[in-house]
């Protein structure tokens, strides 16, 4: 009986090891175990171009071959991300995103990362089809993040922070799809009808 238990334990350990996906990782400069997807990203940002290798989940990798993009005034990024699920499949570099043309969406952004008021108008480009607002943690400092973003950045930022430090949200991101809808005044004005109705109700 003891031999049977040891044999089953050994088989389980071997099968668990065999099932681990091996992926390239830029931070480790080597192969690492990954229980998600291997990913290769070509990143263009305000700090330059770089290739990145990492692990990502299916929530980011499906659909595959996505372009993620944002511009918050003092920082911008466009990244093409390719995912795969075989050992060492993210070894090769991927192509950088094509140049994005200005689209029709306008969003409010900040002059710099110290701004207390973010009311500068920013024209969005390419896949940036949402206005974004929130707060990010950079070097242990919380900074406001207002600007343009692609829709696929609105839900998966906890994992995408590995692409750029300005995706480390502590609040938000809140996304909307109409011109300048990320204004703080938009929120305040939306409360006005409610307050007026409440006043009229009390006055009766």
C-alpha positions in Angstrom: 0.0 0.0 0.0 2.8 2.4 0.9 4.6 1.6 -2.4 1.4 2.5 -4.3 1.0 5.8 -2.5 4.6 6.7 -3.2 4.3 5.7 -6.9 1.1 7.8 -7.3 2.8 10.8 -5.6 5.8 10.5 -7.9 3.6 10.3 -11.0 1.6 13.4 -9.8 4.9 15.4 -9.2 6.2 14.4 -12.6 3.0 15.3 -14.4 2.8 18.7 -12.6 6.3 19.5 -13.6 5.7 18.4 -17.2 2.6 20.6 -17.4 4.3 23.8 -16.4 4.6 26.2 -19.4 8.1 27.6 -19.9 8.2 31.2 -21.1 10.9 33.8 -21.7 10.9 36.6 -19.2 12.6 40.0 -19.7 13.1 40.6 -15.9 14.8 37.3 -15.3 16.5 37.1 -18.7 15.7 33.4 -18.8 12.9 30.9 -19.0 10.4 30.9 -16.1 7.4 28.7 -15.2 4.1 30.2 -16.3 0.6 28.8 -15.8 -1.0 31.3 -18.1 0.2 32.4 -21.5 3.6 33.4 -22.9 3.6 36.8 -24.4 5.9 39.0 -26.5 5.2 42.7 -26.6 6.6 45.5 -28.8 6.3 48.8 -26.9 6.6 52.3 -28.1 6.3 54.9 -25.3 7.4 58.4 -24.3 10.6 56.7 -22.9 11.4 55.0 -26.2 11.0 51.6 -27.8 11.5 48.2 -26.2 10.7 44.5 -26.6 9.3 42.7 -23.5 8.7 39.0 -22.7 6.2 38.1 -20.0 3.4 35.9 -18.8 -0.2 37.0 -19.2 -3.7 35.6 -18.5 -6.4 34.7 -21.0 -8.3 37.9 -20.1 -5.5 39.9 -21.8 -4.6 37.3 -24.5 -8.1 36.7 -25.9 -8.5 37.8 -28.5 -4.8 37.4 -29.5 -2.6 40.0 -31.2 -4.1 43.1 -29.6 -2.8 46.7 -29.6 -3.0 48.6 -26.3 -2.6 52.3 -26.3 -3.0 55.4 -24.0 -1.9 59.0 -23.8 -2.2 60.8 -20.5 -0.4 64.0 -21.6 2.9 63.5 -19.8 3.2 59.8 -20.7 2.0 57.7 -23.7 2.3 54.1 -24.8 1.3 51.9 -27.7 2.0 48.2 -27.4 1.4 45.3 -29.7 1.0 42.1 -27.7 1.2 38.5 -29.1 0.4 35.5 -26.9 1.1 31.8 -27.3 0.9 28.7 -25.2 3.8 26.4 -26.0 7.2 26.2 -24.3 9.6 29.1 -25.2 7.2 30.3 -27.9 7.7 34.0 -27.0 11.4 34.0 -27.8 11.1 36.0 -31.0 10.6 39.7 -31.1 7.3 41.0 -32.6 6.6 44.0 -34.9 6.1 47.4 -33.5 2.6 49.0 -34.0 2.0 51.0 -37.1 1.8 54.8 -36.8 -1.6 55.8 -35.4 -3.5 58.6 -37.0 -5.6 61.2 -35.1 -9.2 60.2 -34.7 -12.3 62.2 -33.8 -12.3 61.7 -30.0 -11.2 64.4 -27.6 -10.4 63.8 -24.0 -9.1 66.0 -21.1 -5.6 65.4 -19.9 -3.0 66.9 -17.5 -0.1 69.2 -18.4 2.3 67.2 -16.3 2.3 64.6 -13.5 2.1 67.3 -10.8 -1.1 68.9 -12.2 -4.0 69.4 -9.8 -6.4 70.3 -12.6 -6.5 68.3 -15.8 -8.4 70.3 -18.3 -6.1 70.3 -21.3 -7.8 69.0 -24.5 -6.0 65.9 -26.1 -6.8 64.5 -29.5 -6.9 60.7 -29.4 -5.2 58.5 -32.1 -5.7 55.1 -33.6 -7.3 52.6 -31.3 -7.7 55.1 -28.5 -11.5 55.1 -28.4 -12.1 55.9 -24.7 -11.4 58.8 -22.4 -9.8 57.6 -19.2 -9.5 59.0 -15.6 -8.0 57.7 -12.4 -4.9 57.7 -10.2 -1.7 55.8 -10.6 1.2 54.9 -8.3 4.6 55.8 -9.7 7.7 55.6 -7.5 5.6 55.6 -4.3 3.7 58.8 -5.5 0.1 58.9 -6.5 -0.5 60.9 -9.7 -3.6 61.8 -11.6 -4.1 60.0 -15.0 -6.5 61.7 -17.4 -6.4 61.2 -21.2 -7.1 58.8 -24.1 -7.0 55.0 -24.0 -8.0 52.0 -26.0 -11.0 50.1 -24.7 -8.9 47.0 -23.9 -7.0 49.0 -21.2 -10.2 49.6 -19.2 -10.5 46.2 -17.6 -7.1 44.5 -17.5 -4.7 47.1 -16.0 -3.5 45.0 -13.0 -1.7 42.7 -15.4 -0.8 45.4 -18.0 1.1 47.4 -15.4 4.1 45.2 -16.5 4.0 47.0 -19.8 4.4 50.4 -18.2 4.6 52.0 -14.8 1.8 54.4 -15.6 -0.7 51.4 -15.8 -0.4 50.8 -12.0 -3.8 52.2 -11.1 -4.7 52.8 -7.5 -8.1 54.3 -8.4 -10.0 53.4 -11.6 -9.5 53.5 -14.4 -12.9 55.0 -15.3 -13.6 54.9 -19.1 -16.2 56.7 -21.2 -16.6 57.1 -25.0 -17.7 60.6 -25.7 -15.8 63.9 -26.2 -14.3 65.2 -23.0 -16.4 62.9 -20.9 -13.6 62.3 -18.4 -14.0 65.8 -16.9 -14.4 66.0 -13.1 -17.3 68.5 -13.9 -19.1 65.7 -15.8 -19.5 63.8 -12.5 -20.5 66.9 -10.6 -23.1 68.0 -13.1 -24.7 64.6 -13.3 -25.6 65.0 -9.6 -27.4 68.4 -10.2 -30.7 67.0 -11.5 -30.9 64.6 -8.5 -30.3 67.5 -6.1 -32.9 69.7 -7.8 -35.5 66.9 -7.6 -34.7 66.3 -3.9 -35.1 70.0 -3.2 -38.5 70.2 -5.0 -39.6 67.0 -3.1 -38.8 68.5 0.2 -40.3 71.9 -0.7 -43.8 70.3 -1.2 
